[in-house]
Amino acid sequence: MGGTEIRRRRDGDIEACVDALATVHEADRYPAEWPADPGSWLTPHGLLGAWVAMDGPTVLGHVALTRTEEVLAKEAGLPVAELASVARLFARSEARRRRVASALLDTVRAAAAARGVRLVLEAEEGGAAAIALYERAGWRHVGSRTDDWTTADGRPARMRAYLAPVEPVGQPAAIR
């Protein structure tokens, strides 16, 4: 990935993360509605950790690891205690061909493996690029449901739940 570094997010990164998120929102409507407090949105309830992809001082992407909600655990068919969730994963459009989102996903998978839990996530079915990323990485679609919000094009959000593949035994997990 060239000069890209993935590291734990620091408090001082929030402003740059919000700036990066604004470019993603402009290009892709993610998040569907711009949050009133985007810094807080990047720090969701149940946060276990967050990482950023950096190119010098520029945030290229972001991912968070959170506790899993019961509804998602039910779709995955596993107890909440055995799961953690991927949240707030995004990469600037100019960073997407650099495998930034894939590297962030690998980082959060290693963090979950270090905790002894398996990852789950939800993606809105209109997010074709995100869904393709998860499916290429071996994530398994385990359920769908209609959520209580509306997409940018005015339809009820249809959320697709995914379960991460089991980590190969003996694969090293490097987290900075």
C-alpha positions in Angstrom: 0.0 0.0 0.0 2.9 2.3 -0.5 3.2 5.0 2.2 -0.1 4.0 3.9 0.1 3.2 7.6 -2.7 1.7 9.6 -2.7 2.5 13.2 -5.1 2.9 16.2 -7.1 6.1 16.0 -6.1 8.8 18.4 -8.3 11.6 19.8 -6.4 14.1 17.7 -7.4 12.2 14.5 -11.2 12.9 14.9 -11.2 16.2 12.9 -9.3 14.6 10.0 -11.6 11.6 10.1 -14.6 13.9 9.9 -13.0 15.6 6.9 -12.5 12.2 5.2 -16.0 11.1 6.1 -17.3 14.3 4.4 -15.7 13.3 1.1 -17.2 9.8 1.4 -20.7 11.3 2.2 -20.4 13.6 -0.8 -19.4 10.8 -3.2 -21.4 7.9 -1.8 -24.0 9.2 0.6 -22.4 7.3 3.4 -23.7 7.9 6.0 -27.1 8.3 4.3 -27.8 11.3 6.6 -25.0 13.5 7.7 -24.8 13.2 11.5 -25.4 16.3 13.7 -22.1 15.4 15.5 -19.9 13.5 13.1 -17.1 13.1 15.7 -19.5 11.3 18.0 -20.9 9.3 15.1 -17.4 7.9 14.5 -17.3 6.8 18.2 -20.4 4.6 18.4 -21.9 3.1 21.6 -20.0 0.0 22.5 -16.8 1.0 20.9 -14.0 -1.5 21.5 -11.4 0.1 19.2 -10.9 2.2 16.1 -8.2 2.4 13.4 -7.2 4.8 10.7 -5.4 4.4 7.4 -3.0 7.3 7.1 -0.9 8.7 4.2 1.3 11.2 6.0 -1.2 13.6 7.7 -4.1 12.5 5.5 -6.8 10.1 6.8 -7.5 7.7 3.9 -9.9 5.5 5.8 -11.4 4.5 9.1 -12.9 1.4 10.8 -14.3 0.7 14.3 -14.9 -2.4 16.3 -18.0 -2.4 18.5 -20.0 -4.7 20.7 -22.6 -6.6 18.7 -26.3 -5.9 19.1 -28.7 -8.8 19.8 -30.5 -8.4 16.4 -27.3 -8.9 14.5 -26.2 -11.8 16.7 -29.5 -13.5 16.1 -29.0 -13.2 12.3 -25.5 -14.6 12.7 -26.8 -17.5 14.7 -24.2 -17.0 17.5 -24.3 -15.6 21.0 -23.5 -11.9 21.5 -20.5 -12.8 23.7 -18.9 -14.6 20.8 -19.1 -11.6 18.4 -17.9 -8.1 17.7 -19.1 -5.8 14.9 -17.4 -3.9 12.2 -18.7 -0.3 12.1 -17.9 3.0 10.5 -15.7 1.5 7.7 -15.0 3.9 4.9 -12.2 4.9 2.6 -11.8 8.1 0.5 -12.6 7.4 -3.1 -9.0 8.2 -4.2 -7.8 5.5 -1.7 -10.1 2.7 -2.9 -7.8 1.2 -5.6 -5.0 1.1 -2.9 -6.7 -1.6 -0.9 -7.3 0.7 2.0 -10.7 -0.7 2.9 -9.4 -4.3 2.7 -6.4 -3.5 4.9 -8.7 -1.8 7.5 -11.0 -4.8 7.4 -8.0 -7.1 7.9 -6.9 -5.0 10.8 -10.3 -5.2 12.6 -10.4 -9.0 11.9 -7.1 -9.4 13.6 -8.3 -7.3 16.6 -11.4 -9.5 16.9 -9.3 -12.7 16.6 -7.1 -11.3 19.4 -10.2 -10.9 21.6 -11.4 -14.5 20.7 -14.5 -13.3 18.9 -15.9 -13.5 15.4 -16.9 -10.5 13.3 -20.3 -9.6 12.0 -21.4 -6.5 10.1 -24.3 -5.0 8.3 -24.4 -3.3 4.9 -27.2 -1.5 3.3 -28.1 -3.4 0.2 -27.6 -0.3 -2.0 -23.9 -0.3 -1.1 -22.8 -2.5 -3.9 -19.1 -1.7 -3.6 -19.0 -2.5 0.1 -21.0 -5.7 -0.4 -18.6 -6.8 -3.1 -15.6 -6.2 -0.8 -17.1 -8.3 2.0 -18.1 -11.1 -0.4 -14.6 -11.2 -2.1 -13.1 -11.4 1.4 -15.1 -14.5 2.1 -17.8 -13.0 4.4 -21.1 -15.0 4.4 -24.5 -13.3 4.0 -26.5 -14.6 6.9 -29.7 -12.6 6.8 -31.5 -9.4 5.7 -33.9 -7.1 7.4 -35.6 -3.8 6.9 -34.3 -1.1 9.2 -36.0 2.0 10.6 -34.3 4.6 8.4 -34.7 5.7 4.8 -32.0 5.7 2.1 -30.9 8.8 0.1 -33.2 7.6 -2.7 -36.2 7.5 -0.4 -36.6 3.7 0.1 -36.7 1.8 3.4 -33.1 0.6 4.2 -32.6 -3.1 3.6 -29.7 -4.3 5.8 -27.7 -7.4 4.8 -25.9 -9.1 7.7 -22.6 -10.8 7.1 -20.5 -13.2 9.2 -16.7 -13.2 8.8 -15.0 -16.4 7.8 -13.2 -18.3 10.5 -9.6 -17.2 10.9 -7.0 -19.7 9.7 -5.2 -21.3 12.7 -1.7 -19.9 13.2 -2.2 -16.8 11.1 -0.3 -13.9 12.8 -2.3 -10.9 13.9 -0.4 -7.6 13.7 -2.1 -4.6 15.2 -0.5 -1.2 15.8 
